[in-house]
Amino acid sequence: MIDPSTLDFDKSGGLIPVVVQDAATLQVLTLAYMDRAALEETITSGEATFFSRSRGGRWRKGETSGDRLHVVSITADCDGDALVLKVRPVGNACHLNRISCFGDEDAPGLGRLARLEASIAERAAADPSESWTARLLAEGVKRVAQKVGEEGVETALAGVAGPDSELAAEAADLVYHLMVLLRARHMVFQDVLDVLAQRAEAARHKPGPAGT
């Protein structure tokens, strides 16, 4: 966690702005403020605690609603006068009973992959007679891998001869079944992202043509 003594609380009258972000989907959930005491309580408790300008004091998210924000990481900006708080939310972040204070959309963009992964993990424990995901996982890794192969072929065929809507639908099926396969192998999509990051880093350090 971060050392409060490294932050500049004086620049904004004892408060620093805090961008709260879902650690899985990276969706921005809310913007809040902390004084030094709120930050120290956040670090100690592991739950997001803020300074409410309207109430004139500290408040821990979820004290009345039960919608908690469990802290994963705290990162300061380059000037030490703002924070990004990555959290695992339990319930909604917004007092209007929305996931985010910034609109109604849930896990926009690539955050949808994290939400899909969470849904697969939840359905894995369901009754196989009521959930395709649970049934597929119950049939074992080979069956899931077979489905990935089938969906890969269908995606390729749609890419060659199908309309854009068909390609998008088949690609969605492929991504879903790939995520189920990762689950069956006790892996997460972050394992894939780690490989991509390693490759990007290797490419960045790869020497260019002579003279460049």
GIZI-V644283 format. One record per residue. RES is the residue in one small letter. NEAR is the number of other C-alpha atoms within 8 Angstrom. Layout:
RES,NEAR  RES,NEAR
//
This chain:
m,5  i,6  d,6  p,8  s,4  t,6  l,9  d,9  f,12  d,7  k,7  s,7  g,6  g,9  l,12  i,13  p,11  v,12  v,12  v,13  q,13  d,13  a,10  a,8  t,12  l,10  q,12  v,10  l,14  t,12  l,8  a,11  y,11  m,14  d,12  r,10  a,7  a,13  l,12  e,9  e,10  t,12  i,9  t,6  s,6  g,9  e,12  a,11  t,13  f,14  f,14  s,11  r,6  s,4  r,6  g,7  g,7  r,10  w,10  r,9  k,12  g,9  e,8  t,4  s,5  g,9  d,12  r,12  l,13  h,11  v,13  v,9  s,8  i,11  t,8  a,12  d,9  c,4  d,7  g,10  d,12  a,10  l,13  v,12  l,13  k,13  v,13  r,11  p,11  v,9  g,8  n,11  a,15  c,11  h,7  l,5  n,7  r,11  i,12  s,15  c,12  f,7  g,6  d,8  e,7  d,8  a,12  p,8  g,5  l,8  g,12  r,11  l,8  a,12  r,11  l,9  e,11  a,8  s,8  i,12  a,9  e,8  r,10  a,9  a,7  a,9  d,8  p,11  s,6  e,6  s,10  w,8  t,11  a,13  r,11  l,11  l,12  a,7  e,9  g,9  v,10  k,7  r,9  v,15  a,9  q,8  k,9  v,12  g,8  e,8  e,13  g,10  v,8  e,9  t,12  a,8  l,9  a,12  g,10  v,6  a,6  g,10  p,8  d,7  s,7  e,9  l,12  a,8  a,8  e,12  a,11  a,8  d,9  l,12  v,8  y,9  h,12  l,9  m,12  v,12  l,12  l,11  r,11  a,11  r,7  h,6  m,8  v,10  f,10  q,6  d,8  v,8  l,8  d,8  v,8  l,8  a,8  q,8  r,8  a,8  e,8  a,8  a,7  r,6  h,6  k,6  p,4  g,5  p,5  a,4  g,3  t,4
//
